[in-house]
């Protein structure tokens, strides 16, 4: 039997109109659509493309637990991809949805590293969260030869300081409960006036809040701080 083809499809940062034409074609034509969600919560990726789903597809929902150390995560992730592999082995093409871009901090990478050697795989890039949020904020991130860094807010303060000092512009992601630490680092480096905070960028419930007014105890997963370059044309 001919094996199915695996597609990792980026659905962008939240606005359904930021989906690529190629992603839309695959989304409507593949017999199986798979997507990740947090335990007990609806899938954000599916929600972005819900209006485009034809309604006659097999849907596979899976969960990728966060905050597991690499050794503990391996068997969990191996089990998660089994239903997807089953459909591929049966000759069905599968679209796996991923917020933002599949290979830029995307959840699809865990599917890709386990199945791409066995099944023909194509990745369809999507608008990344950093680019989507920069557009939503209306700020140019970089100019000319600027160095742009993407930094996880989970890094220790010392590492954040070092990386920010060596970059002309930055996007700080994975903020959540680490917001207070990140804000303290920005204050220490005198970057607070340049920093821009945004929640759920490009989504209907998007919020742009001054950094000093953010409630550090209620920062959602889909939040980001951008530090644009000081350069000017």
C-alpha positions in Angstrom: 0.0 0.0 0.0 1.2 3.5 -0.8 1.9 5.5 2.3 0.2 8.8 2.9 2.0 12.2 2.8 2.6 14.2 5.9 2.1 18.0 5.8 3.2 20.4 8.5 1.1 23.5 7.9 1.8 26.8 9.6 -1.5 28.6 10.3 0.1 31.9 11.4 -0.2 33.8 14.7 -4.0 34.1 15.0 -5.6 36.1 12.2 -7.3 33.5 9.9 -6.6 35.8 6.9 -2.9 35.3 7.4 -3.1 31.7 6.2 -1.2 31.1 3.0 -3.0 30.0 -0.2 -1.0 26.7 -0.2 -2.0 26.0 3.4 -5.7 26.7 2.6 -5.6 24.3 -0.4 -4.1 21.5 1.7 -6.4 22.1 4.6 -9.4 21.7 2.3 -8.1 18.7 0.4 -6.5 16.3 2.9 -8.7 13.6 4.4 -7.1 13.9 7.8 -6.4 17.0 9.9 -4.4 16.8 13.1 -3.8 19.5 15.7 -2.3 19.9 19.1 -4.1 21.4 22.2 -3.4 21.8 25.9 -5.1 19.2 28.1 -8.7 20.0 28.5 -8.7 23.0 26.2 -9.7 23.6 22.6 -7.0 23.7 20.0 -5.8 27.2 19.1 -4.5 26.1 15.7 -7.9 24.5 14.8 -9.7 27.6 16.0 -7.7 29.8 13.6 -8.7 27.7 10.6 -12.2 26.5 11.7 -14.0 28.5 9.1 -12.1 26.8 6.3 -12.6 23.2 7.3 -15.0 21.4 4.9 -16.6 19.3 7.6 -16.0 15.8 6.1 -12.4 15.1 7.4 -11.1 12.9 10.1 -9.8 15.0 12.9 -7.0 13.9 15.2 -6.4 15.9 18.4 -3.3 15.3 20.5 -1.6 16.8 23.5 2.0 17.7 24.0 2.7 18.3 27.7 5.0 21.2 28.5 7.7 21.5 31.1 8.9 17.9 30.8 12.6 17.3 30.9 13.9 15.8 27.6 14.3 12.3 28.9 10.7 12.1 30.3 9.3 13.8 27.2 10.6 11.3 24.7 8.2 8.3 25.3 5.2 10.7 25.7 5.9 12.4 22.3 6.5 9.0 20.7 3.0 7.8 21.8 1.4 11.1 20.7 2.3 10.7 17.1 1.0 7.1 16.8 -2.5 8.0 15.6 -1.0 10.2 12.9 1.4 7.4 11.8 -1.6 5.0 11.7 -3.4 7.2 9.1 -0.2 7.7 7.1 0.5 4.0 7.0 -3.1 3.4 5.7 -2.4 5.6 2.7 -4.1 8.8 4.0 -2.5 12.2 3.7 -2.4 14.1 6.9 -2.2 17.8 7.5 -0.8 18.7 10.9 -1.7 22.3 12.0 0.7 24.4 13.9 0.4 28.0 15.2 2.9 30.4 13.6 5.5 28.6 11.6 6.0 24.8 12.0 9.7 24.8 12.4 10.1 28.1 14.3 9.5 27.0 17.9 6.6 25.1 16.5 4.9 22.1 18.0 5.1 20.3 14.6 8.9 19.7 15.1 8.0 16.9 17.5 6.0 15.2 14.8 8.5 16.0 12.1 11.5 14.4 14.0 9.6 11.2 14.6 7.8 10.6 11.3 9.6 12.5 8.4 12.2 9.7 7.9 9.4 7.1 7.3 6.8 9.2 5.5 7.2 11.7 2.7 6.9 15.1 4.4 6.4 18.7 3.3 6.4 21.7 5.5 4.3 24.8 4.6 5.7 27.8 6.4 3.5 30.2 8.2 3.7 33.8 9.5 5.7 33.6 12.7 4.5 35.2 16.0 7.3 37.7 15.9 6.5 39.0 12.5 2.7 39.0 13.2 3.2 41.0 16.4 5.6 43.5 14.8 2.9 44.2 12.2 0.2 44.4 14.8 2.3 46.9 16.8 3.3 48.9 13.7 7.0 48.9 14.6 9.9 48.2 12.3 12.0 45.6 14.0 15.3 46.0 12.3 17.2 48.1 9.8 20.2 47.5 7.5 22.8 45.2 9.3 21.0 45.0 12.6 21.3 41.8 14.6 17.9 40.4 15.6 17.5 37.9 18.4 14.6 35.7 19.5 14.9 35.0 23.2 12.8 32.6 25.4 11.7 34.4 28.5 12.5 31.1 30.3 16.2 31.9 30.2 18.0 32.9 33.4 18.4 36.6 33.9 22.1 36.6 33.2 21.6 34.9 29.9 18.9 37.4 28.9 21.1 40.3 29.8 24.0 38.9 27.7 21.8 38.2 24.7 20.1 41.6 24.8 23.4 43.4 25.1 24.6 41.7 21.9 21.5 42.3 19.8 20.2 45.5 18.1 16.6 44.2 18.3 14.8 41.3 20.0 11.6 39.4 20.4 11.1 37.8 23.8 8.8 34.9 23.8 7.5 32.3 26.3 7.0 35.1 28.9 4.1 33.8 31.0 5.1 33.5 34.6 8.6 34.8 33.7 7.3 38.3 33.0 8.6 40.0 36.2 12.1 38.6 35.6 12.1 39.8 32.0 10.8 43.2 33.0 13.5 43.6 35.6 16.2 42.7 33.0 14.8 45.3 30.6 14.8 47.9 33.4 18.4 47.1 34.3 19.5 47.5 30.7 17.5 50.7 30.2 15.4 49.1 27.5 12.0 49.6 29.0 11.2 52.7 26.9 11.8 50.7 23.7 10.0 47.6 24.8 6.5 46.8 23.5 4.2 44.3 25.1 1.4 42.6 23.2 -1.0 39.8 24.1 -2.6 37.5 21.5 -1.2 39.4 18.6 -3.4 39.5 15.5 -6.2 37.7 17.3 -9.6 39.2 17.9 -8.8 39.7 21.6 -5.4 41.3 21.0 -4.2 43.7 23.7 -1.3 46.1 23.6 -0.4 47.2 27.1 2.4 49.6 28.4 5.0 47.5 30.0 4.7 49.1 33.4 0.9 48.4 33.5 1.1 44.7 32.8 -0.2 42.4 35.6 2.7 40.1 36.1 0.5 37.4 37.6 -1.8 37.2 34.6 0.4 37.1 31.5 -1.1 34.6 29.0 0.9 32.1 27.0 0.4 34.0 23.8 2.2 37.1 24.8 5.4 38.7 23.6 7.8 41.6 24.2 9.4 43.2 21.2 12.4 45.5 21.6 12.8 47.2 18.2 16.1 48.6 16.9 17.1 52.1 17.6 18.3 52.6 14.0 16.6 55.0 11.7 16.8 55.4 8.0 
